[in-house]
């Protein structure tokens, strides 16, 4: 099985997340994509998060009807800082028959150098980097300092294009807190869940 792993806070999940996952599923010929809500993102420890239960519920609503998309609470159950390398190690034990593909958005790509044990991550999974059409993510920053030539080549061979969609969970939380519309930014089912469960309404958006 070719298994895509997509981690993040998903607070809330939005249409940009779904489009990224579908673009990777199609272009990398993935059998499934698992959405993994983080317990605590090591690089975003000051973000405003909905509860674990709310985030899982919103993901489940967003992916309903797509048999290739699943939600895994593996990082929530482990707790603490959600280091990707630990998650990949765990997944190797849980689904040893799977070939793992790590889905990374263009905004996260710039921070790969700072990821804990990025060299081991590249050994455990194939990194699928997503960028806008026409982009080649040619600014590799300090990555060549920690990855070998084969690892760098492998990343370059798994570049995924998706339409540019300027959505962020931070902005969506801000709109909710100030009473503005989020229609068409998140799936309708997620919008209704946020409304009925009063998720984020009393929170101030993180900057």
Long-range contacts (C-beta under 8 A, 24 or more apart in sequence): 1-31, 1-32, 1-95, 1-97, 1-98, 1-99, 2-28, 2-29, 2-30, 2-31, 2-32, 2-98, 2-99, 2-101, 3-30, 3-31, 3-32, 3-33, 3-34, 3-91, 3-95, 3-98, 3-99, 3-100, 3-101, 4-28, 4-30, 4-32, 4-33, 4-34, 4-101, 4-102, 4-103, 4-128, 5-33, 5-34, 5-36, 5-87, 5-88, 5-91, 5-100, 5-101, 5-102, 5-103, 5-125, 6-33, 6-34, 6-35, 6-36, 6-103, 7-35, 7-36, 7-37, 7-38, 7-75, 7-82, 7-84, 7-87, 8-35, 8-36, 8-37, 8-38, 8-41, 9-37, 9-38, 9-41, 9-44, 9-47, 9-49, 9-55, 9-169, 10-35, 10-37, 10-55, 10-58, 10-59, 10-169, 11-47, 11-48, 11-49, 11-50, 11-55, 11-169, 11-173, 12-50, 12-55, 12-58, 12-169, 12-172, 12-173, 12-186, 12-190, 12-194, 12-199, 12-200, 13-55, 13-58, 13-59, 13-62, 13-169, 13-186, 13-190, 14-167, 14-168, 14-169, 14-172, 14-185, 14-186, 14-190, 15-165, 15-167, 15-184, 15-185, 15-186, 15-187, 16-165, 16-166, 16-167, 16-168, 17-62, 18-62, 18-63, 18-187, 19-162, 19-163, 19-165, 20-103, 20-105, 20-130, 20-162, 21-69, 21-103, 23-130, 23-160, 23-161, 23-162, 24-101, 24-103, 24-128, 24-130, 24-160, 25-68, 27-160, 27-161, 28-101, 28-128, 28-158, 28-160, 30-68, 30-101, 31-68, 32-68, 32-69, 32-70, 33-68, 33-69, 33-70, 33-103, 34-69, 34-70, 34-71, 34-72, 35-59, 35-63, 35-69, 35-70, 35-71, 35-72, 36-71, 36-72, 36-73, 36-74, 36-75, 36-82, 36-87, 37-71, 37-73, 37-75, 37-76, 38-75, 38-76, 38-82, 39-75, 39-76, 39-78, 39-79, 39-80, 39-81, 39-82, 40-80, 40-81, 40-82, 41-81, 41-82, 42-81, 42-82, 42-83, 42-116, 43-111, 43-114, 45-81, 46-206, 47-170, 47-206, 48-170, 48-173, 48-200, 48-203, 48-204, 48-205, 48-206, 50-199, 50-200, 52-76, 54-193, 54-197, 54-199, 57-193, 58-190, 58-193, 58-194, 58-199, 61-187, 61-189, 61-190, 61-193, 62-186, 62-187, 62-189, 62-190, 64-189, 83-116, 83-117, 84-115, 84-116, 84-121, 85-115, 85-116, 85-117, 85-120, 85-121, 85-124, 88-121, 88-124, 88-125, 89-124, 92-124, 99-126, 100-124, 100-125, 100-126, 101-125, 101-126, 101-127, 101-128, 101-158, 102-126, 102-127, 102-128, 103-128, 103-130, 104-128, 104-129, 104-130, 105-130, 106-130, 106-131, 106-132, 106-135, 106-137, 109-137, 110-139, 110-141, 112-143, 113-141, 113-142, 113-143, 113-145, 113-146, 118-143, 118-146, 118-147, 119-146, 119-147, 119-148, 119-151, 122-147, 122-151, 122-154, 122-155, 126-154, 126-158, 127-154, 127-155, 127-158, 128-158, 128-159, 128-160, 129-155, 129-158, 129-159, 129-160, 130-159, 130-160, 130-161, 130-162, 131-159, 131-160, 131-161, 131-162, 132-161, 132-162, 132-163, 132-164, 133-161, 133-162, 133-163, 133-164, 135-161, 170-205, 170-206, 170-207, 171-205, 173-200, 173-203, 173-205, 173-206, 174-205, 176-200, 176-201, 177-201, 177-202, 177-203, 177-204, 177-205
